[in-house]
Amino acid sequence: MPTFTDMTKCDGCGECVDICPSDIMHIDPVYRRAYNIEPNFCWECYSCVKACPQHAIDVRGYADFAPLGHKVRVLREKDKGSISWKIRYRDGRVKEFCFPIRTTPWGSIKAPSEYAAPEPGGLGSPLLAHEPAALKVAALPTLPASVR
C-alpha cells in the first residue's frame, strides 16, 4: 500500500524525506509539499506515515484490503503506545483497528561486538550464533524422531 500526501495538511517540513529508506519521498520545489515520486518502489514500511507531525501522509490500500474509493489513515500515537488504522469506504462505512507499538526501545539491542565470538565448531550446526541463549530459552524445540 504505497503512500500519498494530502497537500492541504503537509507543511513541507521534510521529516518524511529524511526517514524514507527508499528515498522516494521528495519535497516539490514549487509548492513546498512532500510527495511520493515513485509509488511502485514504496517498501510499505510506513516510516513516513509515522514520522509526519502533520499526519498528512495516507496509505493507498490494495483491493483485497480496502476496495476502490476508500481512504486509509494510519496514526502513530506514541503517548498511548499504539498505531491506529482507520479505513473509510466509499459507501461511508468506517472501520478502525488499533495495535500496540511493538518496536524495541532505542538502544536496547546489544551490538554484535558485545556478544562472545561463536564457537569454531558451530559452522556445522543448524543453530544460529548464540542460540538458544540469545532467545532466553533452555533449548530450541525439536521434532520427534518419528516425524523426521
Secondary structure as GFF3:
##gff-version 3
##sequence-region A 1 148
A	DSSP	beta_strand	3	5	.	.	.	ID=ss1
A	DSSP	alpha_helix	15	19	.	.	.	ID=ss2
A	DSSP	beta_strand	25	27	.	.	.	ID=ss3
A	DSSP	beta_strand	34	36	.	.	.	ID=ss4
A	DSSP	three_ten_helix	39	41	.	.	.	ID=ss5
A	DSSP	alpha_helix	47	51	.	.	.	ID=ss6
A	DSSP	beta_strand	57	59	.	.	.	ID=ss7
A	DSSP	beta_strand	71	77	.	.	.	ID=ss8
A	DSSP	beta_strand	82	88	.	.	.	ID=ss9
A	DSSP	beta_strand	94	100	.	.	.	ID=ss10
A	DSSP	three_ten_helix	112	114	.	.	.	ID=ss11
A	DSSP	three_ten_helix	120	124	.	.	.	ID=ss12
A	DSSP	three_ten_helix	133	135	.	.	.	ID=ss13
###
